[in-house]
Amino acid sequence: MLPGLHATLASLVKHLGRREAVSLTLYLQNITPGESAALRGTIRAAGGVGALTIHEADLSDFKSLKALQGDWMTYLRLCLPNLMPDARTILYLDSDLVVNTDACAFFDHQLGEFPLGAIEGQTVEWSLDRDFLKTVGLNQNDRCFNAGVLLFNAERWRNTGLVEKALDMARTYSPILTSHDQSVLNGLFSRNFYRLPRNFNLVIAPQDGPFAETDGIYHFVGSPKPWDPWGRFVHGNWRIWDFVIRETDFSWKDFLSRHIGAYMVRAWTLRRSYIRTWLRKK
C-alpha cells in the first residue's frame, strides 16, 4: 500500500489549513529506513505538519483473527484510542485515499457522547456483513458505514472500555466477519454514530467512470487499486491518483526493487477482481 499511502499523505498535508497544529501518526509494518525517509520527504514537500511520528505496528494480538489478504493491520484501527492515550479526538484515514479538502474541518464537528463519527452508507439489507449484523441484533433497515474515514471520540473509548469490547467481539465472531474490523465497528455502533458530511468519504470503485473533481475525500474502495499492476488500464479513475503521486517522493524503481515479488503475487491474487472490473466497467 506504499503507493497509496504516499498519495494520501501528500494530498492530506497539501490541503491542511492549520498544518502547524497537526500531529500526524503513522502505523506501518516492515518499513525500511529508506521507505520511512521517502514518506517524510513526501510530507515535507507537501508543506509539513507540526509533529510527525512513525511507529512499527505490533500485530501480535490479532493473529488469532481472520486475516485480510493475509494481513492483520486492519485491526489496529480498533486500538487507536489506547495507542494514543493523550488524544481526545482522532481522525483515522485509510491509505487508499486522495484528500481534496482541509481535513482540519473534521475537528469542527463535536461528537458529544457519540463514540465515533462516520459517513452513513447503505442499509444492513445490502451489506456484505448482513448475516453477522443481524446476528448481533441489527435489522435490515439499520445503516452501515465505511470505516476508511473515521473520527474517534478517543476519550469516550478509553473511559468506557470500547477497545476491549471491540476486540472481544472480533474474537467471538472472527470466522463470519466479512469486512473484518469494519464489521465489528458497524456491529457496535450502527445505531450510535455521528453523521459526518457525505463528501468526507466519496467512494470510488474500480469500474466507476471518470469522477468529477469536487471538495472532499476520494476513497478507492475494492480492488484493483489505481496503483496495482495495470491500474492505468483497468481503474476508471487512475488519473486522480496519478496526478498526486507525481508530486511525492515515491519511487517506482525503489518500490519494485524491494517488493516486485509481493506486487505480482497481489496481482495474481486479485485476478478475479480484474475480470469483474472489466465486466462491470461503466
Sequence and secondary structure as in RCSB ss.txt:
>XXXX:A:sequence
MLPGLHATLASLVKHLGRREAVSLTLYLQNITPGESAALRGTIRAAGGVGALTIHEADLSDFKSLKALQGDWMTY
LRLCLPNLMPDARTILYLDSDLVVNTDACAFFDHQLGEFPLGAIEGQTVEWSLDRDFLKTVGLNQNDRCFNAGVL
LFNAERWRNTGLVEKALDMARTYSPILTSHDQSVLNGLFSRNFYRLPRNFNLVIAPQDGPFAETDGIYHFVGSPK
PWDPWGRFVHGNWRIWDFVIRETDFSWKDFLSRHIGAYMVRAWTLRRSYIRTWLRKK
>XXXX:A:secstr
 HHHHHHHHHHHHHT SSGGG EEEEEESS  HHHHHHHHHHHHHTT  SEEEEEE   GGGTTS  BTTB GGG
GGGGHHHHSTT SEEEEE SSEEEES GGGGGGS  TT SEEE EEEEGGG TTHHHHHHTT  TTSEEE TTEE
EEEHHHHHHTTHHHHHHHHHHHHGGG TTTHHHHHHHHHTTS EE  GGGSEEE TT       SEEEEE SSS 
TTSTTHHHH TTHHHHHHHHTTSS  HHHHHHHHHHHHHHHHHHTHHHHHHHHHH  
